[in-house]
Amino acid sequence: MSRNGPWTREALAAGVRAGDRRALARAISLVEDSDPLAGELVRDLYPETGGAYAVGVTGPPGVGKSTLIGSLVRHVRQRELTVGVISIDPSSPFSKGALLGDRIRLSDHFLDPEVFIRSMGTRGHLGGLAESTLQALLVLDAGGKDIVFLETVGAGQSEVEVISIADTVVLVLMPGSGDSIQALKAGIMEIPDVIAINKSDHPAAKTMLNEVRSILSLDRDRSWRPPIVLTEAGRGENVAELWERVEQHRAHLEEGGQLEERRRKNLAAEVFAVASARAKRHLEETVADDPELRRLLDEVQRRQLDPLTAVREIMEKVFRIDAGNGSDPL
């Protein structure tokens, strides 16, 4: 028996294609561990992907994203669509623990064979969070899931990268989450495709709706106007309407050929993002292990050598890139 237990590469690929839950779980564990077999597996499966529709669900902590996803999964399953959920938990390196507490609503679906839920911690990913999330999405896609939800806290750069691979992005807010409004105003938060204001029975819900609407009105260049839906996820209120808005956005993308274009753009961006992350890691490791390159950094820190000259020398040595003379841009 191999170190991967009974799973050979061929058996694992066949299991994923058949939608076998154990195969899906094993494949995503390999992805999380940055196991070389994961890369080989995704390479085998990649030509068969593209069938799943990815819905990114983001927003600040505590707004009820998991509860809302639980309600959306229930709604989607009533329509006999198969579902995957990848939940990115920034708080805990223990992915099993991440399914507790706030995610208890998702536990309603654990026994449904057509629903696969996986929580992934953000720490300890050698290949980077965006890379492992993309691979996990591709595994569920190849496993025949119709819809895959990607849940993340919309905070850091890595979470933005994760959500950027979604076809439709849903931003979940709740009355009182003023930081989110500020982020929208400042343009820090990418304008989402659909906005849900959860806890619709909150006295400030209508005020927030008007505020968000006024922010969105400033962006007149988009052909799609992000709809705002007031939801109460705990009671399942307006969840059907929220899903309808997601489907309308999908139809909007498909009608103009924009879905294919968006996916092409997202995949290209993902290639550059992963390549950049790997190049940066390689650069840092090489500099740390090379006394001559460390000396260049020391000289910059002592102001004996300017930063761009150091960059040119490092690029030439590490990547064999001729960065040109002082007048050329990198």
C-alpha positions in Angstrom: 0.0 0.0 0.0 1.3 3.5 -0.9 1.7 6.4 1.5 -1.6 7.6 0.1 -3.3 4.5 1.4 -5.4 2.6 -1.2 -5.5 5.5 -3.6 -3.3 5.3 -6.6 -3.3 8.3 -9.0 -5.6 6.5 -11.4 -8.0 5.2 -8.7 -8.2 8.7 -7.2 -8.9 10.3 -10.5 -11.6 7.7 -11.2 -13.1 8.2 -7.8 -13.2 12.0 -8.2 -14.9 11.7 -11.6 -17.5 9.4 -10.1 -18.1 12.0 -7.3 -17.0 9.5 -4.6 -17.0 11.5 -1.3 -13.9 9.6 0.0 -12.0 10.3 -3.2 -13.0 14.0 -3.1 -11.9 14.3 0.6 -8.6 12.5 -0.1 -7.9 14.7 -3.1 -8.5 18.0 -1.3 -6.4 16.8 1.7 -3.5 16.2 -0.8 -4.2 19.8 -2.2 -4.0 21.2 1.3 -0.8 19.4 2.0 0.8 20.6 -1.3 1.4 16.9 -2.1 2.9 16.4 -5.6 0.2 13.9 -6.3 -2.4 16.7 -6.0 -0.7 18.5 -8.9 -0.7 15.4 -11.0 -4.3 14.6 -10.2 -5.5 18.1 -11.1 -3.5 17.9 -14.3 -5.4 14.7 -15.2 -8.8 16.1 -14.3 -8.4 19.7 -15.7 -9.7 19.0 -19.2 -13.0 17.8 -17.7 -13.5 21.0 -15.6 -15.6 24.1 -16.4 -19.0 22.6 -15.7 -19.4 23.9 -12.1 -20.7 27.4 -11.4 -18.6 29.1 -8.7 -20.3 31.5 -6.3 -18.0 33.4 -4.0 -19.5 34.5 -0.7 -17.5 37.1 1.2 -18.0 39.7 3.9 -16.8 40.6 7.4 -16.8 38.1 10.3 -20.1 37.5 12.1 -22.5 38.7 9.4 -24.0 35.2 8.9 -22.3 34.0 5.8 -22.3 30.3 6.8 -25.9 30.5 7.8 -26.8 32.1 4.5 -24.8 29.5 2.5 -26.6 26.8 4.5 -29.9 28.3 3.4 -28.7 28.7 -0.2 -27.6 25.0 -0.3 -31.0 23.9 0.9 -32.7 26.0 -1.8 -30.3 24.8 -4.5 -30.8 21.1 -3.4 -34.5 21.5 -3.8 -33.8 22.1 -7.4 -31.8 18.9 -7.6 -28.5 20.5 -8.2 -25.4 19.0 -6.7 -23.3 21.3 -4.4 -19.8 21.8 -3.1 -18.8 24.2 -0.4 -15.2 25.3 0.3 -15.1 27.4 3.4 -11.9 29.3 4.1 -11.5 29.8 7.8 -8.8 32.4 8.8 -9.1 31.8 12.5 -8.0 28.3 12.9 -5.2 26.1 11.4 -7.4 23.1 12.3 -9.8 22.7 9.4 -12.0 20.1 11.2 -12.5 22.6 14.1 -13.5 25.2 11.5 -16.7 23.4 10.9 -18.0 24.1 14.4 -19.7 27.1 15.9 -20.8 29.5 13.2 -20.8 26.7 10.6 -23.3 24.5 12.5 -26.0 25.5 10.0 -24.0 23.7 7.3 -24.1 20.5 9.3 -27.7 20.0 8.2 -26.2 19.0 4.8 -23.4 16.6 5.9 -25.6 13.5 5.4 -26.7 14.6 1.9 -24.6 12.5 -0.5 -25.0 15.2 -3.2 -23.4 17.9 -1.0 -19.7 18.0 -0.2 -18.5 20.5 2.4 -14.9 21.2 3.2 -13.4 23.8 5.5 -9.8 24.9 4.9 -7.6 26.8 7.3 -5.6 29.7 5.9 -2.4 28.9 7.6 0.2 26.3 6.6 -0.5 26.3 2.9 2.9 25.9 1.3 1.5 26.6 -2.2 -0.5 29.6 -1.1 -4.2 30.0 -0.2 -5.4 31.0 -3.7 -3.5 28.1 -5.2 -5.0 25.5 -2.9 -8.5 26.9 -3.2 -8.3 26.9 -7.0 -7.2 23.3 -7.0 -10.0 22.3 -4.5 -12.5 24.0 -6.8 -11.2 22.2 -9.8 -11.5 18.8 -7.9 -15.1 19.5 -7.0 -15.8 20.7 -10.6 -14.3 17.5 -12.0 -16.4 15.6 -9.4 -19.5 16.8 -11.1 -20.8 19.5 -8.7 -23.2 21.9 -10.4 -22.6 24.7 -7.9 -19.6 25.4 -5.7 -19.7 28.0 -3.0 -16.4 29.6 -1.9 -16.8 31.2 1.5 -14.2 33.6 2.8 -13.8 36.6 5.1 -13.3 39.6 2.9 -10.3 41.0 4.7 -6.7 40.4 3.4 -5.2 40.3 0.0 -5.2 36.5 0.0 -8.9 36.4 0.6 -9.5 38.8 -2.3 -7.4 36.5 -4.5 -9.5 33.5 -3.4 -12.8 35.2 -4.2 -11.5 36.4 -7.6 -11.8 32.9 -9.1 -15.6 32.9 -8.6 -18.1 33.5 -11.5 -20.4 35.5 -9.3 -19.4 37.3 -6.1 -21.9 37.8 -3.3 -21.0 40.3 -0.6 -22.8 39.8 2.7 -23.2 42.8 5.0 -25.3 43.4 8.1 -26.5 46.6 9.7 -23.7 48.0 12.0 -20.8 46.6 9.9 -19.6 50.1 9.1 -16.1 49.1 8.2 -17.5 47.3 5.1 -19.3 50.5 4.0 -16.1 52.4 4.4 -14.2 49.8 2.3 -16.9 50.0 -0.4 -16.7 53.8 -0.4 -12.9 53.8 -0.6 -13.0 51.3 -3.5 -10.8 48.9 -1.5 -13.5 46.2 -1.8 -14.0 45.1 -5.4 -17.6 45.9 -6.3 -19.4 42.6 -5.9 -22.0 41.2 -8.3 -24.8 40.8 -5.7 -25.1 42.2 -2.2 -27.1 40.6 0.6 -27.9 42.7 3.7 -28.5 40.0 6.3 -30.5 40.5 9.5 -33.2 42.3 7.5 -35.3 42.8 10.7 -32.6 45.1 12.2 -33.8 48.6 12.6 -30.9 50.0 10.6 -31.3 47.6 7.7 -33.2 50.1 5.4 -30.6 52.8 6.2 -27.8 50.5 5.2 -29.6 49.5 2.0 -29.9 53.2 1.0 -26.3 53.9 1.9 -25.0 50.9 -0.2 -27.3 51.9 -3.1 -25.9 55.4 -3.1 -22.3 54.1 -3.2 -23.2 51.7 -6.1 -24.8 54.6 -8.0 -21.3 56.3 -8.3 -20.1 53.4 -10.6 -22.0 54.1 -13.9 -19.6 52.2 -16.2 -20.8 48.7 -15.4 -23.3 47.0 -17.6 -24.5 45.0 -14.6 -26.0 46.9 -11.7 -25.4 44.9 -8.5 -28.8 44.1 -6.9 -29.2 44.4 -3.1 -31.3 41.8 -1.3 -32.5 42.1 2.3 -32.2 38.6 3.8 -32.8 36.9 7.2 -30.6 33.8 6.8 -31.7 32.2 10.1 -35.3 32.0 8.9 -34.5 31.5 5.2 -36.2 34.8 4.3 -35.5 36.1 0.8 -33.0 33.3 0.2 -34.9 32.3 -3.0 -34.8 35.9 -4.2 -31.0 36.1 -3.5 -30.5 32.9 -5.5 -32.6 34.4 -8.3 -30.3 37.4 -8.4 -27.3 35.1 -8.7 -28.9 33.3 -11.6 -29.8 36.6 -13.2 -26.1 37.6 -13.0 -25.2 34.3 -14.5 -27.6 34.8 -17.4 -26.3 38.3 -17.9 -22.7 36.9 -18.2 -23.8 34.1 -20.5 -25.9 36.2 -22.8 -23.0 38.5 -23.8 -20.3 35.8 -23.8 -18.9 37.4 -20.7 -18.9 34.3 -18.6 -16.3 32.6 -20.8 -14.3 35.9 -21.0 -14.5 36.3 -17.2 -13.3 32.7 -16.6 -10.4 33.2 -19.1 -9.4 36.4 -17.3 -9.7 34.8 -13.9 -7.6 31.8 -14.8 -4.9 33.9 -16.4 -4.8 36.1 -13.3 -4.6 33.0 -11.2 -1.6 31.7 -13.2 0.2 35.0 -12.6 -0.8 35.1 -8.9 0.5 31.6 -8.2 3.6 32.1 -10.3 4.3 35.4 -8.4 3.8 33.7 -5.0 6.1 30.9 -6.0 8.7 33.2 -7.5 8.7 35.4 -4.3 9.1 32.3 -2.1 12.0 31.1 -4.3 13.6 34.5 -4.2 13.3 34.8 -0.4 14.7 31.3 0.1 17.6 31.9 -2.3 18.5 35.2 -0.8 18.4 33.7 2.7 20.8 30.9 1.7 23.2 33.0 -0.3 25.8 35.1 1.6 26.5 37.3 -1.5 22.8 38.2 -1.9 22.4 38.8 1.8 25.3 41.2 1.6 23.5 43.2 -1.1 20.5 43.5 1.2 22.8 44.6 4.1 24.3 47.2 1.9 20.9 48.6 1.0 19.9 48.7 4.7 23.2 50.5 5.5 22.4 52.9 2.6 25.6 51.9 0.8 23.8 50.5 -2.3 20.5 51.8 -3.7 17.5 49.4 -3.8 17.1 49.2 -7.6 20.8 48.3 -8.2 20.4 45.6 -5.6 17.2 44.4 -7.4 19.0 44.2 -10.7 21.8 42.1 -9.3 19.5 39.8 -7.4 17.2 39.3 -10.5 20.3 38.5 -12.6 21.7 36.0 -10.2 18.4 34.3 -9.0 16.4 34.3 -12.3 19.1 34.8 -14.9 17.2 37.9 -15.9 19.2 40.7 -17.5 17.5 43.7 -15.8 19.4 46.1 -18.0 21.2 49.3 -17.0 20.2 52.0 -14.6 18.0 53.8 -17.1 15.8 50.8 -18.1 12.7 49.9 -16.1 12.5 46.5 -14.7 
